[in-house]
């Protein structure tokens, strides 16, 4: 009878740990998405203010339009482009 009491307790511990892990991962994803949303809103604002501001952050207007047009759940396209192309020093 003592064994039947320990197994549910062990299951509760495992489930709590699993819940904590899933919650932490979900929170991280939501924080990343919020950051992307804010960055893209700010990028659209800079685009309206003028191309010189876009140039100041190291982008062309075409790159900025592509980035700003992405939904928040999509990762930045420029990062992928820079990772694929070799750096020139």
RAKA-V169903 format. One record per residue. RES is the residue in one letter. PHI is phi in degrees with one decimal (none if undefined). PSI is psi in whole degrees, 0 to 359 (* if undefined). D_LAST is the distance of its C-alpha to the last C-alpha in whole Angstrom. Layout:
res=RES phi=PHI psi=PSI d_last=D_LAST
res=RES phi=PHI psi=PSI d_last=D_LAST
This chain:
res=X phi=none psi=327 d_last=71
res=X phi=-64.5 psi=325 d_last=69
res=X phi=-65.9 psi=324 d_last=66
res=X phi=-67.0 psi=335 d_last=66
res=X phi=-80.7 psi=329 d_last=65
res=X phi=-77.8 psi=327 d_last=62
res=X phi=-64.0 psi=314 d_last=61
res=X phi=-62.0 psi=324 d_last=60
res=X phi=-64.8 psi=320 d_last=59
res=X phi=-64.8 psi=320 d_last=56
res=X phi=-63.9 psi=320 d_last=56
res=X phi=-61.9 psi=317 d_last=55
res=X phi=-62.4 psi=315 d_last=53
res=X phi=-64.1 psi=316 d_last=51
res=X phi=-65.3 psi=321 d_last=51
res=X phi=-63.7 psi=319 d_last=50
res=X phi=-64.5 psi=316 d_last=47
res=X phi=-62.6 psi=316 d_last=46
res=X phi=-60.6 psi=317 d_last=46
res=X phi=-62.9 psi=319 d_last=44
res=X phi=-65.6 psi=313 d_last=41
res=X phi=-64.1 psi=318 d_last=42
res=X phi=-62.2 psi=317 d_last=42
res=X phi=-64.3 psi=318 d_last=39
res=X phi=-66.2 psi=318 d_last=37
res=X phi=-64.2 psi=317 d_last=39
res=X phi=-60.1 psi=318 d_last=38
res=X phi=-61.8 psi=314 d_last=34
res=X phi=-60.8 psi=316 d_last=34
res=X phi=-64.7 psi=323 d_last=36
res=X phi=-67.3 psi=320 d_last=34
res=X phi=-63.6 psi=314 d_last=31
res=X phi=-61.1 psi=318 d_last=32
res=X phi=-63.4 psi=319 d_last=34
res=X phi=-62.0 psi=317 d_last=30
res=X phi=-63.6 psi=317 d_last=29
res=X phi=-59.3 psi=312 d_last=32
res=X phi=-63.9 psi=319 d_last=32
res=X phi=-63.7 psi=320 d_last=28
res=X phi=-73.3 psi=326 d_last=29
res=X phi=-63.9 psi=314 d_last=32
res=X phi=-64.1 psi=322 d_last=30
res=X phi=-63.6 psi=318 d_last=27
res=X phi=-63.1 psi=322 d_last=30
res=X phi=-64.4 psi=316 d_last=32
res=X phi=-63.9 psi=323 d_last=29
res=X phi=-62.4 psi=323 d_last=29
res=X phi=-70.1 psi=331 d_last=32
res=X phi=-79.6 psi=338 d_last=32
res=X phi=143.1 psi=151 d_last=29
res=X phi=-66.4 psi=337 d_last=26
res=X phi=-67.2 psi=329 d_last=25
res=X phi=-70.8 psi=325 d_last=25
res=X phi=-66.2 psi=319 d_last=23
res=X phi=-63.7 psi=326 d_last=20
res=X phi=-63.0 psi=332 d_last=20
res=X phi=-94.8 psi=8 d_last=19
res=X phi=83.2 psi=27 d_last=16
res=X phi=-125.0 psi=158 d_last=18
res=X phi=-91.7 psi=165 d_last=20
res=X phi=-62.5 psi=322 d_last=24
res=X phi=-64.0 psi=316 d_last=24
res=X phi=-62.5 psi=318 d_last=22
res=X phi=-63.6 psi=319 d_last=24
res=X phi=-62.5 psi=318 d_last=27
res=X phi=-63.8 psi=311 d_last=26
res=X phi=-61.2 psi=313 d_last=25
res=X phi=-67.0 psi=335 d_last=28
res=X phi=-84.2 psi=353 d_last=30
res=X phi=-76.6 psi=143 d_last=30
res=X phi=-70.2 psi=158 d_last=33
res=X phi=-61.9 psi=337 d_last=32
res=X phi=-84.5 psi=351 d_last=32
res=X phi=-90.0 psi=136 d_last=29
res=X phi=-69.4 psi=161 d_last=26
res=X phi=-59.6 psi=137 d_last=23
res=X phi=-76.1 psi=326 d_last=22
res=X phi=-63.8 psi=322 d_last=18
res=X phi=-60.9 psi=316 d_last=18
res=X phi=-64.1 psi=320 d_last=19
res=X phi=-63.5 psi=315 d_last=17
res=X phi=-68.3 psi=329 d_last=13
res=X phi=-71.7 psi=328 d_last=15
res=X phi=-78.9 psi=326 d_last=16
res=X phi=-91.9 psi=141 d_last=13
res=X phi=-69.9 psi=145 d_last=10
res=X phi=-77.7 psi=140 d_last=6
res=X phi=-107.8 psi=122 d_last=4
res=X phi=-102.0 psi=* d_last=0
